Amino acid sequence: GGVTMEQFDRQYRLVAGVPGGSGFEVGEVKPNLGVALHIAFSLDKTDAEEPNTSKISVWNLSPMQLAILDQKDCTVTLRAGYGANMPVIFAGNVTHVCTQKDGADTLTEIEVSDGRAALRDTYITLSYVGVINGKRIIEDAATKMGVAVAISEKASFIDFPNGYSYVGAAKVALSKICGSCGLVWTLQNGVLQVTKPNEPISTRVYLLDASSGLLDIPKRVSIASSTAEKDAQIGWEVRYFMNGAIGVNDYVRLESKTVTGNFRVAKLSMDGDNLDGEWTCTAQLLEVK
């Protein structure tokens, strides 16, 4: 028995606001109140091109805070973890807000989509004369979308010998260039990741075992790949205590009684409730050859 460390000191910070406008932050434990606002969330992330989505519920926001959430292009960043260790677990644009009575409390449900404004609003014009490398086109497209770029080690880009021109939705340009180079892209927490299919975004490895938060026994699952091949791959589903440092396309070293090996995170869901219930992640892992 006894209560494990992981049930104590659940911490979060939720920041919302309009770029260049007003905003607010909740989640701090105030000495005089002793407890942070109640939050519950369910986040789903995949390595596909479609934006990741999440649902965040917060109780008893003030009228001023609710007014900010209702503004056009309001963005939300959620950090969560234990103690001072609170990585960003979701960043995106508010797509829907609904507030209702919940007994004596007020419950606000916020739906958030990762990179939605960047994908929705960005129509770009690209024009290059002479030989142009695909990497430069991707970087220029990302700059126009207002997102950072992360490119994996093995990703290589072809040259377009006769220049390149494109007018239209940025996401179509990304898919065209990546497709020509045999690469795939995904947006994670506002960062455009470009990799080879099934390749981790970086060589940094996260250890997942009983001492680092692994819960239950890994389950064998069949995972439909969102990248090049249509075939399902056999992978493992693992559950572990909240660890926002591990993201989609990250490299994981899994060590358990059932299975040991190196894997890439293909899908990830995070479920949290700072007062009761879950504070965990569930990841679907695919083998890294």
Secondary structure, DSSP 4 states (H G I P E B T S, - for coil): ----GGGS-EEEEEEEE-TTS-EEEE----TTT-SPPPEEEEEEEESSSSPPEEEEEEES--HHHHHHHTSTT-EEEEEEEETTB--EEEEEEEEEEEEEEETTEEEEEEEEETTHHHHHH-EEEEEE-S-EEHHHHHHHHHHHHT-EEEE-TT----EETT-EEEEEEHHHHHHHHHHHTT-EEEEETTEEEEESTT--SSS-EEEESGGGTEEEEEEEEEEE-SSS--SEEEEEEEEEE--TT--TT-EEEEE-SS-EEEEEEEEEEEEEESSSS-EEEEEEEEE--
